[in-house]
Amino acid sequence: MESAPPRPVVLIVDDAPESIDVLRSVLGSNYQVKAAINGRTALDLAEQAQPDLILLDVMMPDMDGYEVCRRLKGNPLTAKIPIIFVTTLSDADSEARGLELGAVDYVAKPFVPALVRSRVGTHVALHRQKLLLESLVEQRTAELVATRLEVIRRLGRAAEYRDNETGMHVLRMSHIAALIARASGVCERQAELILQASPMHDVGKIGIPDRILLKPGKLDPDEWEIMKRHTVIGAEILGDHPSELMGMARIVALRHHERWDGSGYPDGLRGTEIPEPARIVALADVFDALLSVRPYKRAWSLDEATEHIKAQSGRHFEPRLVDAFFRVLPECLAVRDKYAD
């Protein structure tokens, strides 16, 4: 047998104990009633365990109901709790002030029990329905975000399968890119976007013929020009989508072969002309690629790869990011072990 749902919690805030007793009697057994005889206690109780509704007296010493309401609405933990003012005031200005501060209703002293029960019941029901709808929206949004991220990862891996049959490079380099981003001072939100967007860096390889992409030897000049087109093709595939994630994925796809000294492609951008996410992904991409087998190269040793990165500081890579990379090198190697081919 399923247990009954918990009763809604109503917090009564009034400096007059007799008013609290009356309201407790009026609300009866349908609610869990808590009480506070001053504003400071009410603020503490509401923050510790958010009630479903607050019945708040206007006229209290030290801190009146208006100030209590203002503080409740200014605290993210308590801002959504509906507040009904309890007052002997009957002028329109007092009611208007309370509603402007965020109250949902008024009940007047002396109490009319049926009216109190009706208004409390209505606003508790509305509050719970709103919380349920918000929860459902958050759940659906999370599902959509997860689906979008999975599509991005799988499209990135589909491109990687063209010249790396396991497709694990995109997982490794995206996590390494996020490590470098954090170590260089990028905020957590931006680092997470880099983690999510970087798997798309080589999606343009889908448009490169196998005879070029899988060629075991060095590309001739004409073939190299075709290969360089994968950056532009990737940007075209990703398009100009308004979402922040897809916008970053497009930038990374287009710019991850630009070089700090201006010798990269497709446009020869230099220094900070290159968007920071692309500068970070470039370093992560090269590091993991150097340690991996490709149709045209053997896997380099760790010493060879790190010496190359040191030598390319200020040339291929931004020196600041190279320093950040070496600070998190052990974590980068742990990522390679976790997502080994």
N, C-alpha and C positions, 0 to 999 in steps of 0.2 A: 504494500500500500504506500503510495507516494505521500510524503509529508507536505503539509500545507505551506504555501509560500510565506516568507516572513512578513509580518505586518509593517506597513509604512511607518517611518520614524518622523515625528513632528517635534521640533524644538521650540518651546515657548520661552520667550525672553521678556520678562516683566519684573520690575522692582517691587511689585505688590504681590506677596504670597497668596492673598485671597483670590486675585485674578488668575493666578496659575492654577489654583485648586478648582475654580469654576471651569476653566478651559479643559483641565484634565477630566473633569466629570462629563463635560459636554462631548468630548471626543471618545469617551467610553473605551470599549475593548477593541475597537477597530484599528487603533494606532498604538505604536510604542511612543510614549510621551516622555521627552526629556525637558529639563527646565534649567534656566539660568536667571539669576536675579540682577545681573549687570552685563554691560556690553562686552567687557573684556573676557569674562567667562564664556559668554556666547560665542565670541570669535574663536576661542580655543576649542570649544566643543565642536563647532561646525567644521573646523579644519581637521580635527582628529578623526572624525567619522561623519561624513557629509549626510545630513538628514534629507528626507524627501521634501520637507517644507519647513519654513521658519515663520512662526507667529511672533511679530516683533512690536513691542510697545514703543510708542514715539517718545513719550515724556518720561525720561529716566535721568537720574543725577549722574554727574561725571561725564558720561558719554550717551548722548541721546540716540534715539532710534535711527535718525537720519545718518548720523556718523557711522553707526554700526552697519547700516545698509551700504554706505559708500565703501567701507573697508571690505565687506563681504564681496561686493561686486568687483573690487579691485584685486582680489586674490584668485588666481586661476583655479585653485582647489575648491573654492566655494562660490564662484561667480555664477554657476548655473542653477543654484538652489533657488526655487521660487520663494519670495518673501511676501507675506501678507501683513500689512501694518495693523496694529491694534491701537485704537486711540479714542479719546473722548472729544478730540477736535472734530469739528464738522464743517469748517470753512473750506472752500474749493482750493484756495492757495496751498494749504497744507497737504491736501490730497495730491495736487498737481506736483508739488515738490517731491513727494515720495515716489510717484510714478516716474518722474524724470530720473530719479536715482536708480530705478530698476525694479521697484516693487511691482507685483502683479495685481494687487487688490488691497482693499481696506475692509476691516470689520470694526464696528463701533461699540463702545461700552455705553450702557449695559448691554450684554450679549443677548442675541436672539439665537438660542441653541440650533434651531433648524437651519438658520442662515449660515452660522459658523460651520456646521457639518457639511452643508452643501458646497460652500466655497472651498473649504479645505479639501473635500473629496474631489472636486473638479480640478483643482490645480495640482494635486498629487497625481491624479490620473494623467493629466497632460504632461507633467514632468516625466513620469515613467515611460509614457509613450514616446516622448522626445528622445530619452536616453536609449530606448530600444531601437528607434529609427537610426540614431547616430551610430549605434553599434553595428547595425546591419550595413549602413553605408561604409563604415570603416572596413568591415569584413569584405564587402564586394570590391572596394578600392584595393585592398591588399591582394585579393585574388587577381584583379586586373594587372596590378604592378608585377606580381609574380609571373603571370602569363607572358607579359611583355618582355620581362627579363629573360625568361626561358627561350622565347623566340629569338631574341638578340644573341644569346649564347649559342644557340643551335645554328643560326645562320652564320655566325663567326666560325664555328667549328666546321660547317659545311665547306666554307672557303678554304679552311686549313687542310681539310682532307685532300685537297688537290695536290699538295706536295709534302704532306706529313700524315701518314695513314692513320695515326691514332688521334690526331686533332687535339692533343693535350697541350700544345704550345700556347693556345689562346687562354687556357686556364692558368697556366704558369705565369705568363707575362702579365696578365691582368692583375693577379695578386701581387706580383713583384712591383708593378706600377703603383698600386695602392700603398705598398710599403714605402716606396721612394717618396710618394706624395706626402704621406704623413711625416716622414723624417725631414722633409724640406720645409715643413710648417704649414702645409695646406690644411684647411679646416676639415673636420671629419666628414661633413656633408659632401664637400668637393671631392675628397678622396674616395668616397663611396661611389660617386658618379663616375669617376675615372675607372674604378673597378668594374662598373657595369657597362661602360661605353667601350672600353678598350678591346673587348673580344671582336669588335667589328673593324679593327684597324686594317685588316687585309681582305675585307669582303670583296674588294675590286678584283682580286685574283680570279674570281669566277669568270671574268671577261678576258683572261689571258690564255691564248692557245697552249695546249699541252706541250707542243714541240718547243716552246720557249720556256714555259714554267718548269718543265721536267728535264730540260736539257742538262746532261751531266757535265758539260764543259762550260767554258766562258762564252758569254753571249757576244755576238758581233754587234757593231754600232746600231744597225737597224733593229735587231732583236731587243737591244737594251732600251731603245726609245719606246718600243711596244710595251716592255715590262714596266717602265716608269708610268705608263698610263693607268696602272692599277689604282693609283691614288685618286685620280680624277674619276675613274669608273666607280670606285667605292663611294665617293661623294655623291655621284649621280644616283647610285642605287639608294642611298640613304635619304637623299632629297632634302628639301627645306621644311622639315616637320617642326611645328611650334614647340614640341616638348623639349625641356632642357636636356634630357638624356639623349634624345635623337640628335639634337643640335651638337652636343659634345661628340657623339659618335661620328658625325659627319666631319667635324673639325679634325678629329684624330685620324680618320681614314685619309683625309686630304693632305695633312701636314706632318705625318709621323716620319717622313723621309726628308724633311727640311733639316738643315744642319746649322749649328750655332754660328759657324763662320761664313754662312751664305752659300756654301758649295752644294747644297742639297737640291731636291726637286719636289714638286713640279715648278715652283716659282722662284727658287733661290732666295727665300726669306732669310733674314739674318737676325741673330740675337733674340731680343724680346719681341720682334715682329712675329716670331713663331708663337702661337698660343701655348701657354704653359702646359696644359694637358698633353699636347702633342710632343712637347719636349720631354716630358716624363715618360710617355709611352715609347718614344724612340729609344731611350736608354734601356728600359725594361725589355723591349723587343730584341734589341741587338744582343744584350747579355744572354738571354735564353737561347737565341738562335745560334750564337757562337758555340754554346755547349751541346748543341743538338746536331744530329746527322741530317744532311740534306742531299738531294740527288747530285748536287754540284760541289759538296764539301764533306770532309770528315768532321767529327765532333772535336772541338778544341778542349784542351785541358783547362781546369779552373785557373791555373797560373797564367796560361796564355790569354784567356779571356779577360781576366782582371788587369793584366798589363796593357792589353789593347785599350781597355776603357780608360785607364790612367793616361795613356798616350793621346787619346782623343779628347781629353778634357780641354775645353777652349777651342776645339776644332769641330768635331761632330757634336759633342755634348756640352751643355752648360756646366761650367765648373761647380757651381753651387749644388747642382743635382748629382754630380759625380761624388762630391763629398757626402751628400745624404745617402747615396747608394752604398758607399762603403760602411756607413754607420749601421746599416741594416743588412749587410751581406749575410750574416749567419741566418737571419730569418728568410732571406731570399733562397738560400740553399735548402732550407727546410721545406719551402714551397716546391722546389724542384723534386725533392724526395717524395713529397706527398702526391704530386701529380706526374710521376715518372711515366715515360712512354712504355 
